[in-house]
Amino acid sequence: MNVVVSNTIADLRRRVREARQSGASIAVVPTMGALHEGHGRLIERARAECGFVVVTIFVNPTQFNEPADYARYPRTLEADLTFCEARGADVVFAPSLEEMYPREQQAFIETGKVAQFMEGRFRPGHFRGVATVVAKLLNIVGPDKAYFGQKDAQQVAVVRHMVEDLNFPVEIVEVPTVRESDGLALSSRNARLSAEERRVAVALYEALTAGGDLIAGGERRSIEVKRCAAEVFARCPGVRPEYFEVADPVRFTPVERIECPVRILGAIWIGQTRLIDNVLVGTEAQD
């Protein structure tokens, strides 16, 4: 296997330093493993744009609200290493829990208003954990560019605000969501779905696109977009909506009247599996 596996911060920093001394630009693709083609698109984009690509694989406990969810999260390191090698990664940073959190963490990133709604409302503390571990990874790797998937759009916004507000010298690159042929966004959690659950999981994307079509047709009231989504969900037994919002695409605050480009975001439960997705809808203001 050509891809190098690094388990310690000191070793990874040495490898990155050597790559930079040779003139290479540095990319990082932060992941929690259980890699799929959505991650593959991030790695491929990083490979095309930078000379040295680091993929991090770390299931971060501080971003999980439920210990059981953390315990259930798939861990497939050997398959992930093969996946990274096939896409041209140079190093996989796969630290232990003790390497990343050698003592009780005292310092955390506070994420502010961009994390207040949607995921922030239903997963309190989640973005605090995400922002903190991303800050740690950016400080460990010291990349020129960091690559994130648009499926987690609010997370990308949280990271972007953190990077800008705290003057991290890194460019955040947002890569479009990769979908199955029926529109379902690729996610590590999809593997938990039974055949029947997988069949109805596309309801979230159908609700998002139905809402987008409504806006494109001239609807400017968010409540009508939500009503349209509720009708989609009602036709899909076993789907339990958690939230469905029309939000400002930069501040991620819900809007009542749609007068500029918006992002529609939703989260649903199917059995014991929680799925999220979003679409960006561009529109001209209309009265």
URLIN-V447286 format. One record per residue. N is the residue number from 1. RES is the residue in three letters. PHI is phi in whole degrees, 0 to 359 (* if undefined). OMEGA is omega in whole degrees, 0 to 359 (999 if undefined). Layout:
[[N/RES/PHI/OMEGA] [N/RES/PHI/OMEGA]]
This chain:
[[1/MET/*/185] [2/ASN/277/180] [3/VAL/293/181] [4/VAL/272/175] [5/VAL/255/179] [6/SER/244/183] [7/ASN/250/182] [8/THR/237/179] [9/ILE/297/182] [10/ALA/298/180] [11/ASP/294/180] [12/LEU/297/180] [13/ARG/299/178] [14/ARG/296/181] [15/ARG/294/178] [16/VAL/294/179] [17/ARG/299/179] [18/GLU/295/179] [19/ALA/296/181] [20/ARG/292/178] [21/GLN/296/179] [22/SER/277/177] [23/GLY/101/183] [24/ALA/279/168] [25/SER/279/189] [26/ILE/247/174] [27/ALA/242/172] [28/VAL/231/175] [29/VAL/239/181] [30/PRO/283/178] [31/THR/219/171] [32/MET/251/179] [33/GLY/81/188] [34/ALA/51/192] [35/LEU/289/178] [36/HIS/223/188] [37/GLU/295/173] [38/GLY/297/174] [39/HIS/297/180] [40/GLY/302/179] [41/ARG/296/178] [42/LEU/295/182] [43/ILE/296/181] [44/GLU/295/177] [45/ARG/295/178] [46/ALA/297/180] [47/ARG/297/181] [48/ALA/288/188] [49/GLU/253/186] [50/CYS/227/184] [51/GLY/274/184] [52/PHE/218/188] [53/VAL/246/176] [54/VAL/251/172] [55/VAL/255/177] [56/THR/259/178] [57/ILE/234/181] [58/PHE/206/176] [59/VAL/277/191] [60/ASN/272/186] [61/PRO/292/187] [62/THR/285/179] [63/GLN/257/179] [64/PHE/264/177] [65/ASN/279/184] [66/GLU/244/177] [67/PRO/305/180] [68/ALA/295/178] [69/ASP/293/176] [70/TYR/297/181] [71/ALA/295/182] [72/ARG/281/187] [73/TYR/301/185] [74/PRO/295/178] [75/ARG/235/189] [76/THR/228/191] [77/LEU/300/183] [78/GLU/299/178] [79/ALA/295/180] [80/ASP/295/179] [81/LEU/296/177] [82/THR/299/179] [83/PHE/300/182] [84/CYS/295/180] [85/GLU/297/182] [86/ALA/296/183] [87/ARG/256/170] [88/GLY/89/176] [89/ALA/294/179] [90/ASP/271/182] [91/VAL/222/168] [92/VAL/251/177] [93/PHE/267/184] [94/ALA/235/184] [95/PRO/283/172] [96/SER/283/175] [97/LEU/300/182] [98/GLU/291/179] [99/GLU/290/181] [100/MET/279/181] [101/TYR/230/184] [102/PRO/292/177] [103/ARG/212/179] [104/GLU/300/183] [105/GLN/291/180] [106/GLN/254/184] [107/ALA/254/179] [108/PHE/227/176] [109/ILE/270/173] [110/GLU/271/195] [111/THR/260/171] [112/GLY/76/190] [113/LYS/294/182] [114/VAL/297/180] [115/ALA/257/189] [116/GLN/281/188] [117/PHE/253/179] [118/MET/49/182] [119/GLU/301/180] [120/GLY/296/180] [121/ARG/287/187] [122/PHE/268/178] [123/ARG/229/182] [124/PRO/303/181] [125/GLY/88/183] [126/HIS/300/184] [127/PHE/290/174] [128/ARG/300/178] [129/GLY/292/179] [130/VAL/297/183] [131/ALA/298/181] [132/THR/293/181] [133/VAL/289/177] [134/VAL/293/176] [135/ALA/300/178] [136/LYS/298/181] [137/LEU/294/178] [138/LEU/295/178] [139/ASN/289/180] [140/ILE/288/185] [141/VAL/276/184] [142/GLY/65/186] [143/PRO/279/170] [144/ASP/277/180] [145/LYS/224/175] [146/ALA/234/190] [147/TYR/247/182] [148/PHE/225/181] [149/GLY/271/182] [150/GLN/290/178] [151/LYS/303/177] [152/ASP/261/189] [153/ALA/298/180] [154/GLN/293/176] [155/GLN/299/178] [156/VAL/299/179] [157/ALA/296/178] [158/VAL/300/180] [159/VAL/295/181] [160/ARG/297/178] [161/HIS/297/179] [162/MET/300/182] [163/VAL/298/181] [164/GLU/288/184] [165/ASP/291/184] [166/LEU/256/172] [167/ASN/61/172] [168/PHE/290/181] [169/PRO/276/182] [170/VAL/215/175] [171/GLU/265/177] [172/ILE/269/181] [173/VAL/250/181] [174/GLU/259/186] [175/VAL/251/183] [176/PRO/305/180] [177/THR/296/174] [178/VAL/261/187] [179/ARG/235/169] [180/GLU/290/183] [181/SER/298/179] [182/ASP/268/176] [183/GLY/104/180] [184/LEU/299/178] [185/ALA/292/178] [186/LEU/296/180] [187/SER/204/176] [188/SER/299/181] [189/ARG/285/180] [190/ASN/300/181] [191/ALA/296/179] [192/ARG/282/187] [193/LEU/283/171] [194/SER/287/180] [195/ALA/301/180] [196/GLU/291/177] [197/GLU/297/178] [198/ARG/296/181] [199/ARG/297/183] [200/VAL/269/183] [201/ALA/298/181] [202/VAL/293/179] [203/ALA/305/181] [204/LEU/295/179] [205/TYR/294/178] [206/GLU/297/178] [207/ALA/294/179] [208/LEU/296/182] [209/THR/289/177] [210/ALA/296/176] [211/GLY/296/178] [212/GLY/297/178] [213/ASP/295/180] [214/LEU/297/179] [215/ILE/295/179] [216/ALA/299/179] [217/GLY/277/175] [218/GLY/116/180] [219/GLU/292/181] [220/ARG/238/180] [221/ARG/255/181] [222/SER/300/182] [223/ILE/298/178] [224/GLU/286/176] [225/VAL/295/178] [226/LYS/294/179] [227/ARG/296/177] [228/CYS/299/179] [229/ALA/296/180] [230/ALA/300/178] [231/GLU/293/177] [232/VAL/297/182] [233/PHE/297/182] [234/ALA/296/180] [235/ARG/275/186] [236/CYS/238/179] [237/PRO/303/179] [238/GLY/95/178] [239/VAL/266/179] [240/ARG/245/180] [241/PRO/294/174] [242/GLU/259/172] [243/TYR/207/174] [244/PHE/209/188] [245/GLU/227/169] [246/VAL/252/191] [247/ALA/228/170] [248/ASP/299/187] [249/PRO/284/178] [250/VAL/253/183] [251/ARG/272/180] [252/PHE/57/172] [253/THR/255/180] [254/PRO/300/177] [255/VAL/241/177] [256/GLU/268/179] [257/ARG/244/187] [258/ILE/266/184] [259/GLU/232/179] [260/CYS/198/174] [261/PRO/306/181] [262/VAL/227/171] [263/ARG/246/175] [264/ILE/264/184] [265/LEU/231/178] [266/GLY/212/173] [267/ALA/223/178] [268/ILE/227/171] [269/TRP/250/170] [270/ILE/230/188] [271/GLY/62/180] [272/GLN/260/185] [273/THR/249/179] [274/ARG/254/180] [275/LEU/238/175] [276/ILE/233/178] [277/ASP/195/179] [278/ASN/197/172] [279/VAL/222/175] [280/LEU/264/181] [281/VAL/241/177] [282/GLY/269/182] [283/THR/207/171] [284/GLU/269/180] [285/ALA/299/178] [286/GLN/225/176] [287/ASP/269/999]]
